[in-house]
Amino acid sequence: MLRASVAPQRPKDVPLLPSLDYEKLKKDLVNGSDRLKALLLQALRWRLTRSLHGEQRDTVLQAFISNDLLERYSSKQKSVLHLMKSKNEIVRQYMARLINAFASLCDGRMYLSQIPSLLRFLLDCLKTEEKESVTRENVLAALQKLSLRRAQQSAMIRDGLIGWLVKELHDSDYLSDYTLEYAISLLMNLCLRTQGKKKCAEEAKHVLKVLTELLGHENHEIRYYVNGALYSILSMPEIREEAKQMSMEEILCCYSKEENPELNRQIEFIIKQLNSADISGHEPESDGEEDDDDEEDVMEADLDKEEVLQPHPKELSGESLLATEYLGIMTNMVKMKRRSYPPSSRSIDEPLQRPVTPSSHKNTIAGGDGAYAVTRQRSEDSPAHSRFSSRPPTRTGSRPSTAESIHQTLGTCFRSAGVPRVLDSTRKSLGYRCFFGFFYIK
């Protein structure tokens, strides 16, 4: 009796979602009506974002990959990926959201990196979509996550993405916090590469001006990426020389009076980098072939925010649409070995020069109440905004402008007073330490 009373309970089996007919799915994604395309893209994304973190989500992703959902090797004139160029804005948006969901997972990024035309589709969309559109935000976030992989970093640098990012960040007061955070963190990741630093050196004065203005931004998280980008590009002698002509050390000293010790320590390292000696061959080549993509799989809440597509009465959507119209032969039997992510062994007193993505420390939707079960279907007509917080502010009136912020900070500094306090509670509450924009678990 005693043995029975203390015997450990067997863990509950995680239900697998029904297998799908992917050939029929891909056919309807290409040839169906715009509404059907959007409903299918939404349902497929929800399979990823609402599945349980772990075996259930791994199985969903591996089914998408093994059935080549995005038709990576297709030479057809019309393929699933071409939905990024659809004339229907909702179809484009929902395709971008699905790609962003793929990019949130390590195996998903590996799959996306094997699609030769993907970066060109994303970069074209980035430059043609309206500012602050949900489509462009998701494309930018997907590119930022793909920048964890060195081959994709190289391609983005070759295609001139650094120049585009600097131009966008120059008008940062008109960007949402979401766009701003992903844009500056993407720029930082690209600046870690030797070729990225050389691109910055071509317009050193403009790049330094934009980054210096962002030092005064009131969004605390953004400052870490700005510091990381500055520290990285100041390893180039020509950029250091330009920075000295701009009296950057005096500007940086103003920000070393923060009440946040981490920010102060970062500024100290940047000043040391600025004043480092010009030694021939000092800058190591950082363009090797090794991939740095060791980020954890994180599904951010933004992937499912502001659903513009709502089902009509009695219209199938979400999992009910997939399970009713696209049921396939059971193939979800392969169990994938999950990767482990050892904590960083680097001292926090040194800059961690590795790519990161903001989603690693954002609110996640890793299962819980959002999970699908085989026997119980989530209600598809509940509004998405009831499950997630509202989108970040977008326009100038919702926060102080960068110019105003930096003006106030510098003015206070030169009057020998301290700069405004920057709260650190959000990041610390998530259990992360940060140095030069690089996050690792405590």
C-alpha positions as CSV (number, residue, x, y, z in Angstrom):
1,M,0.0,0.0,0.0
2,L,2.8,2.4,0.9
3,R,4.6,1.7,-2.4
4,A,1.4,2.4,-4.3
5,S,0.8,5.6,-2.5
6,V,4.2,7.1,-3.3
7,A,4.6,5.7,-6.8
8,P,5.4,8.5,-9.2
9,Q,2.6,9.4,-11.7
10,R,3.2,8.6,-15.3
11,P,3.5,11.8,-17.4
12,K,0.5,12.5,-19.5
13,D,0.9,11.7,-23.2
14,V,0.9,14.8,-25.3
15,P,-1.8,14.4,-28.0
16,L,-0.7,14.8,-31.6
17,L,-2.7,16.8,-34.0
18,P,-4.4,15.0,-37.0
19,S,-2.2,14.6,-40.0
20,L,-3.1,16.6,-43.1
21,D,-3.3,16.2,-46.8
22,Y,-0.5,18.6,-47.7
23,E,-0.8,18.1,-51.5
24,K,-4.4,19.3,-51.3
25,L,-3.4,22.1,-48.9
26,K,-0.7,23.4,-51.2
27,K,-3.0,23.2,-54.3
28,D,-5.7,25.3,-52.6
29,L,-3.1,27.8,-51.3
30,V,-2.1,28.4,-54.9
31,N,-5.4,28.1,-56.7
32,G,-8.1,28.8,-54.1
33,S,-9.9,32.0,-53.5
34,D,-8.2,34.8,-51.6
35,R,-10.4,34.2,-48.6
36,L,-9.6,30.5,-48.6
37,K,-5.9,31.2,-48.9
38,A,-6.0,33.6,-45.9
39,L,-8.1,31.1,-43.8
40,L,-5.6,28.3,-44.6
41,L,-2.6,30.5,-43.8
42,Q,-4.2,31.5,-40.5
43,A,-5.0,27.9,-39.6
44,L,-1.5,26.6,-40.4
45,R,0.1,29.4,-38.3
46,W,-2.2,28.6,-35.4
47,R,-1.0,25.0,-35.6
48,L,2.4,26.3,-34.7
49,T,1.6,29.1,-32.3
50,R,-1.2,27.3,-30.4
51,S,0.4,23.9,-30.1
52,L,2.1,22.8,-26.9
53,H,5.7,23.7,-26.6
54,G,7.7,20.5,-26.9
55,E,6.8,17.3,-28.7
56,Q,3.5,18.6,-30.1
57,R,4.9,21.7,-31.6
58,D,8.0,19.8,-32.9
59,T,5.8,17.3,-34.6
60,V,3.7,20.1,-36.3
61,L,6.9,21.8,-37.5
62,Q,8.5,18.6,-38.8
63,A,5.3,17.7,-40.7
64,F,5.4,21.1,-42.4
65,I,9.0,20.7,-43.3
66,S,8.9,17.1,-44.4
67,N,5.9,17.9,-46.6
68,D,7.7,21.0,-47.9
69,L,4.8,23.3,-47.1
70,L,6.5,26.4,-48.6
71,E,7.6,24.4,-51.7
72,R,11.3,25.3,-51.4
73,Y,12.4,23.4,-54.5
74,S,9.4,24.4,-56.7
75,S,10.2,25.8,-60.1
76,K,6.6,26.5,-60.9
77,Q,5.6,30.0,-61.8
78,K,3.0,30.0,-59.1
79,S,4.0,28.5,-55.7
80,V,3.0,28.9,-52.1
81,L,5.9,31.3,-51.6
82,H,4.5,33.6,-54.3
83,L,1.6,34.5,-51.9
84,M,4.1,37.1,-50.7
85,K,3.3,39.0,-53.9
86,S,-0.4,38.5,-53.8
87,K,-2.6,41.5,-54.7
88,N,-4.7,40.8,-51.6
89,E,-3.2,42.6,-48.6
90,I,-4.6,40.0,-46.1
91,V,-3.1,37.1,-48.0
92,R,0.3,38.9,-48.0
93,Q,0.0,39.7,-44.3
94,Y,-1.0,36.1,-43.3
95,M,1.8,34.7,-45.5
96,A,4.3,37.0,-43.7
97,R,2.9,35.9,-40.3
98,L,3.4,32.3,-41.2
99,I,7.0,32.8,-42.3
100,N,7.6,34.8,-39.1
101,A,6.3,31.8,-37.1
102,F,8.6,29.4,-39.0
103,A,11.5,31.8,-38.3
104,S,10.7,31.7,-34.5
105,L,11.9,28.1,-34.4
106,C,15.4,26.9,-35.0
107,D,14.4,24.1,-37.3
108,G,12.1,26.5,-39.0
109,R,15.0,28.9,-39.7
110,M,17.0,26.1,-41.1
111,Y,14.1,25.2,-43.5
112,L,13.7,28.8,-44.5
113,S,17.4,29.2,-45.2
114,Q,17.1,26.4,-47.8
115,I,14.7,28.4,-49.9
116,P,16.9,30.2,-52.5
117,S,14.3,32.9,-53.4
118,L,13.0,33.6,-49.9
119,L,15.3,36.5,-49.0
120,R,14.6,38.3,-52.2
121,F,10.8,37.9,-51.6
122,L,11.2,39.3,-48.1
123,L,13.5,42.2,-49.0
124,D,11.2,43.2,-51.9
125,C,8.2,43.1,-49.5
126,L,10.1,45.1,-46.9
127,K,10.7,47.9,-49.4
128,T,7.3,48.0,-51.0
129,E,4.9,47.5,-48.1
130,E,3.5,50.6,-46.3
131,K,5.3,51.7,-43.2
132,E,3.9,50.2,-40.0
133,S,1.8,47.7,-41.9
134,V,1.5,44.4,-40.0
135,T,2.9,42.7,-43.1
136,R,6.1,44.7,-43.0
137,E,6.5,44.2,-39.3
138,N,6.3,40.5,-39.7
139,V,8.7,40.5,-42.6
140,L,11.2,42.6,-40.6
141,A,10.9,40.3,-37.6
142,A,11.4,37.2,-39.8
143,L,14.5,38.8,-41.3
144,Q,15.8,39.6,-37.9
145,K,15.4,36.0,-36.8
146,L,17.0,34.7,-39.9
147,S,20.0,37.0,-39.2
148,L,21.0,34.5,-36.5
149,R,22.3,32.4,-39.4
150,R,25.6,33.5,-40.9
151,A,24.7,32.6,-44.5
152,Q,21.6,34.8,-44.3
153,Q,23.6,37.6,-42.6
154,S,26.0,37.6,-45.6
155,A,23.2,37.7,-48.1
156,M,21.4,40.5,-46.3
157,I,24.7,42.5,-46.2
158,R,25.3,41.9,-49.9
159,D,21.8,43.0,-50.7
160,G,22.2,46.4,-49.0
161,L,20.0,45.8,-46.0
162,I,22.3,47.8,-43.7
163,G,21.8,51.0,-45.7
164,W,18.0,50.5,-45.7
165,L,18.0,49.9,-41.9
166,V,20.0,53.0,-41.2
167,K,17.6,55.1,-43.3
168,E,14.6,53.7,-41.4
169,L,16.2,54.2,-38.0
170,H,17.0,57.9,-39.0
171,D,13.2,58.5,-38.8
172,S,12.7,56.3,-35.6
173,D,10.1,58.7,-34.1
174,Y,7.6,57.4,-36.7
175,L,8.3,53.7,-36.0
176,S,6.4,51.5,-33.6
177,D,8.4,50.1,-30.7
178,Y,8.1,46.6,-32.3
179,T,9.6,47.8,-35.6
180,L,12.2,49.9,-33.9
181,E,13.4,47.0,-31.7
182,Y,13.6,44.5,-34.5
183,A,15.3,47.0,-36.9
184,I,18.0,48.0,-34.4
185,S,18.6,44.4,-33.3
186,L,18.9,43.3,-36.9
187,L,21.3,46.1,-37.6
188,M,23.4,45.0,-34.6
189,N,23.5,41.4,-35.8
190,L,24.7,42.4,-39.2
191,C,27.3,44.8,-37.7
192,L,28.9,41.8,-36.0
193,R,30.2,40.7,-39.3
194,T,33.4,42.1,-40.9
195,Q,31.5,42.8,-44.1
196,G,28.8,44.5,-42.2
197,K,31.3,46.8,-40.4
198,K,32.9,47.7,-43.8
199,K,29.4,48.6,-45.1
200,C,29.0,50.9,-42.1
201,A,32.4,52.4,-42.7
202,E,31.3,53.6,-46.2
203,E,28.9,56.0,-44.5
204,A,30.5,56.2,-41.1
205,K,29.3,59.7,-40.2
206,H,25.7,59.0,-41.0
207,V,25.6,55.6,-39.2
208,L,27.2,57.1,-36.1
209,K,24.8,60.0,-36.1
210,V,21.8,57.7,-36.2
211,L,23.1,55.4,-33.5
212,T,24.1,58.4,-31.3
213,E,20.6,59.8,-31.6
214,L,19.2,56.4,-30.5
215,L,21.3,56.5,-27.4
216,G,18.8,58.9,-26.0
217,H,15.8,56.8,-26.8
218,E,13.4,56.3,-23.9
219,N,12.9,52.6,-24.8
220,H,15.3,50.9,-22.4
221,E,15.6,47.6,-24.4
222,I,16.6,49.5,-27.6
223,R,19.7,51.0,-25.9
224,Y,21.3,47.6,-25.5
225,Y,21.2,46.9,-29.2
226,V,22.5,50.4,-30.0
227,N,25.4,49.9,-27.6
228,G,26.1,46.5,-29.2
229,A,26.2,48.0,-32.7
230,L,28.4,50.9,-31.6
231,Y,30.9,48.7,-29.8
232,S,31.1,46.4,-32.8
233,I,31.6,49.0,-35.6
234,L,34.1,51.0,-33.5
235,S,36.5,48.2,-34.0
236,M,37.1,49.7,-37.4
237,P,39.9,52.4,-37.4
238,E,38.1,54.6,-39.9
239,I,34.9,54.6,-37.9
240,R,36.8,55.4,-34.7
241,E,38.4,58.4,-36.5
242,E,35.0,59.7,-37.6
243,A,33.6,59.2,-34.1
244,K,36.5,61.2,-32.6
245,Q,35.8,64.0,-35.0
246,M,32.2,64.0,-33.8
247,S,33.4,64.3,-30.2
248,M,31.6,61.0,-29.4
249,E,33.5,60.4,-26.2
250,E,31.9,63.5,-24.6
251,I,28.5,62.4,-25.7
252,L,29.1,58.9,-24.4
253,C,30.2,60.3,-21.0
254,C,26.8,61.9,-20.6
255,Y,25.2,58.5,-20.8
256,S,27.7,56.9,-18.3
257,K,25.8,58.6,-15.5
258,E,22.8,56.3,-15.8
259,E,21.5,54.8,-12.6
260,N,21.6,51.5,-14.4
261,P,25.0,49.9,-13.8
262,E,24.8,47.6,-16.8
263,L,24.3,50.6,-19.1
264,N,27.2,52.4,-17.5
265,R,29.5,49.4,-17.9
266,Q,28.6,49.1,-21.5
267,I,29.3,52.8,-22.2
268,E,32.7,52.3,-20.5
269,F,33.5,49.5,-22.9
270,I,32.4,51.6,-25.9
271,I,34.7,54.4,-24.8
272,K,37.6,52.0,-24.4
273,Q,36.9,50.7,-27.9
274,L,36.8,54.2,-29.2
275,N,40.2,55.0,-27.7
276,S,41.8,51.7,-28.6
277,A,45.1,51.8,-30.6
278,D,45.2,51.2,-34.3
279,I,47.0,47.9,-34.6
280,S,47.4,46.3,-38.0
281,G,45.4,43.1,-38.3
282,H,43.7,43.8,-35.0
283,E,40.2,43.3,-36.5
284,P,39.6,39.5,-36.8
285,E,37.8,38.3,-39.8
286,S,34.3,37.3,-38.7
287,D,33.0,35.9,-41.9
288,G,33.6,32.2,-41.4
289,E,31.2,29.4,-42.3
290,E,30.2,28.4,-38.8
291,D,26.5,29.0,-37.9
292,D,25.7,30.8,-34.7
293,D,22.0,29.9,-34.5
294,D,21.7,28.5,-31.0
295,E,18.7,30.6,-29.8
296,E,15.9,28.8,-28.0
297,D,12.6,28.3,-29.8
298,V,10.3,31.1,-28.7
299,M,6.8,32.0,-30.0
300,E,6.0,35.6,-29.4
301,A,2.6,36.9,-28.7
302,D,2.8,39.4,-31.7
303,L,2.4,36.5,-34.2
304,D,-1.3,36.2,-33.5
305,K,-2.2,39.8,-32.6
306,E,-4.8,41.8,-34.4
307,E,-6.4,39.1,-36.5
308,V,-8.1,41.0,-39.3
309,L,-9.7,37.8,-40.6
310,Q,-12.7,36.6,-38.7
311,P,-14.9,33.6,-39.8
312,H,-18.4,34.1,-41.1
313,P,-21.2,32.4,-39.2
314,K,-20.9,28.6,-39.7
315,E,-17.7,29.1,-41.7
316,L,-14.9,26.7,-40.9
317,S,-11.7,28.2,-39.7
318,G,-8.6,27.2,-37.8
319,E,-8.1,23.6,-36.7
320,S,-11.8,22.8,-37.6
321,L,-11.1,23.8,-41.2
322,L,-8.0,21.7,-41.4
323,A,-9.5,18.6,-39.7
324,T,-12.6,18.7,-41.7
325,E,-11.4,19.5,-45.3
326,Y,-7.7,18.5,-45.2
327,L,-7.5,15.3,-43.1
328,G,-4.6,13.1,-44.3
329,I,-3.1,9.7,-43.6
330,M,-1.5,9.5,-40.1
331,T,2.2,10.3,-40.5
332,N,2.9,12.2,-37.3
333,M,4.8,9.4,-35.7
334,V,8.4,10.6,-35.8
335,K,9.8,11.8,-32.5
336,M,12.4,14.5,-32.8
337,K,15.3,14.8,-30.4
338,R,15.1,18.3,-28.8
339,R,18.2,20.5,-28.7
340,S,19.6,21.5,-25.4
341,Y,20.8,25.1,-24.8
342,P,23.6,25.3,-22.3
343,P,23.9,28.6,-20.5
344,S,26.7,31.0,-21.7
345,S,30.0,30.5,-19.9
346,R,31.2,34.0,-20.9
347,S,31.8,36.5,-18.1
348,I,29.2,39.3,-17.9
349,D,32.2,41.7,-17.8
350,E,33.0,41.0,-21.4
351,P,30.8,41.8,-24.4
352,L,29.1,38.8,-25.9
353,Q,29.6,39.3,-29.6
354,R,27.0,36.9,-30.9
355,P,23.7,37.5,-32.8
356,V,20.4,37.6,-30.8
357,T,16.7,38.1,-31.4
358,P,14.3,40.2,-29.3
359,S,11.8,37.4,-29.2
360,S,14.1,35.4,-26.8
361,H,13.0,37.7,-24.0
362,K,9.5,38.8,-25.0
363,N,6.2,37.4,-23.8
364,T,5.7,34.0,-25.3
365,I,2.8,31.8,-26.3
366,A,4.4,28.5,-25.6
367,G,1.3,26.4,-24.9
368,G,-0.8,26.4,-21.7
369,D,-4.3,27.7,-22.4
370,G,-3.4,28.3,-26.0
371,A,-2.7,24.6,-26.8
372,Y,-4.7,22.5,-29.2
373,A,-6.0,19.1,-28.0
374,V,-7.3,16.3,-30.1
375,T,-10.6,15.9,-28.3
376,R,-11.3,19.6,-27.6
377,Q,-11.3,22.3,-30.2
378,R,-10.5,25.9,-29.4
379,S,-13.3,28.3,-30.2
380,E,-12.2,30.0,-33.4
381,D,-14.4,33.1,-33.2
382,S,-13.0,34.5,-30.0
383,P,-11.2,37.8,-30.8
384,A,-7.4,37.6,-30.8
385,H,-7.1,40.9,-28.8
386,S,-8.7,39.3,-25.8
387,R,-5.7,36.9,-25.5
388,F,-2.8,39.4,-26.1
389,S,-2.0,42.9,-25.1
390,S,-2.5,45.7,-27.5
391,R,0.1,46.6,-30.1
392,P,2.9,49.0,-29.1
393,P,2.5,52.7,-29.8
394,T,3.2,53.7,-33.4
395,R,3.2,57.4,-33.9
396,T,5.1,60.3,-32.5
397,G,2.3,61.4,-30.1
398,S,2.5,58.2,-28.1
399,R,6.0,58.8,-26.7
400,P,8.7,61.4,-26.5
401,S,10.6,61.9,-29.7
402,T,14.2,60.7,-29.9
403,A,15.4,64.2,-30.7
404,E,13.6,65.6,-27.7
405,S,14.9,62.8,-25.5
406,I,18.6,63.2,-26.4
407,H,18.3,67.0,-26.2
408,Q,17.0,66.8,-22.6
409,T,19.6,64.2,-21.7
410,L,22.6,66.2,-23.0
411,G,21.2,69.4,-21.5
412,T,21.0,67.8,-18.1
413,C,24.4,66.3,-18.5
414,F,26.2,69.5,-19.3
415,R,24.5,71.1,-16.3
416,S,26.4,68.5,-14.2
417,A,23.2,66.7,-13.2
418,G,22.4,63.0,-13.6
419,V,20.5,61.7,-16.6
420,P,17.0,60.3,-16.1
421,R,16.7,56.9,-14.5
422,V,16.0,54.0,-16.8
423,L,13.9,51.2,-15.2
424,D,15.3,47.7,-15.6
425,S,12.4,45.7,-14.0
426,T,11.0,44.2,-17.1
427,R,14.1,42.4,-18.3
428,K,15.2,41.3,-14.8
429,S,11.7,39.9,-14.1
430,L,12.2,37.6,-17.1
431,G,15.4,36.2,-15.7
432,Y,17.8,37.4,-18.3
433,R,21.1,39.2,-18.0
434,C,22.1,41.4,-20.9
435,F,25.5,42.9,-22.0
436,F,25.9,44.8,-25.2
437,G,22.6,43.6,-26.4
438,F,23.4,39.9,-26.0
439,F,21.0,37.9,-23.9
440,Y,21.6,34.7,-22.0
441,I,19.8,33.0,-19.1
442,K,21.0,33.7,-15.6
